[in-house]
């Protein structure tokens, strides 16, 4: 009778690392990224999805360093994977916040700043126009298979940023640079509507100076609101042509984030 094979601690540690270390990075991305990382998706669903993705991609990932349970090096590797995953999720969140900022600017200019609602995805109060932009961008992002591109970049990150290689400092520079990109992209998105509303407000100001007895508040507010809705409706006709290059830029920033050296 042949003796049973004996498993060594190194083999067990290699098997555990090949599954657990990628799991922490994948779950960190799923928890912080838009759409899947919102409160609309239960935590249990995100965990099951992370387990399923890890189970599928683990055999094709590069070799993982062996770890020892409850060892300091294992805890450092887990913290490294969480930091990388959270940074990728935050990079995607910045892209979606562009449209929230754009909706807030348009709402303020057209007099709908008071019209706000609780965002069910994030649990915060946002402008109605910003909430509308968020739902519209979510549908367009899914329609162009952006979530599949994010998954591809996530799997690619295990090759460009292998486990145990540390977190490059340039990653934080990419995230900091994305903050300025949010404001500039949001302004470019709403600049035509803001310019049109500014001309309307200037026209009402001239009317007030020309005819002081005219009650401009009773006329200007509803006119600004109605014209703002018309301008918003007209600007939505070209929203997809503006969304595609912005989404491409955001995904390229995400790819640059995992390729930072």
Secondary structure, DSSP 8 states (H G I E B T S, - for coil): --------HHHHHHHHHHHHHHHHHHHHHHHHSTTTTSTTS-HHHHHHHHHHHHHHHGGGS-------TT-HHHHHHHHHHHHHHHHHHHHHHHHHHHHHHHHHHHHHHHT-TT-EEE-TTTSSEEEHHHHHHHHHHHHHHHHTTHHHHHHHHHHHHHHHS-TTS---THHHHHHHHHHHHHHHHHHHHHHHHHHHHHHHHHHHHHHHHH-TTS-HHHHHHHHHHHHHHHHHHHHGGGHHHHHHHHHHHHHHHHHHHHT--
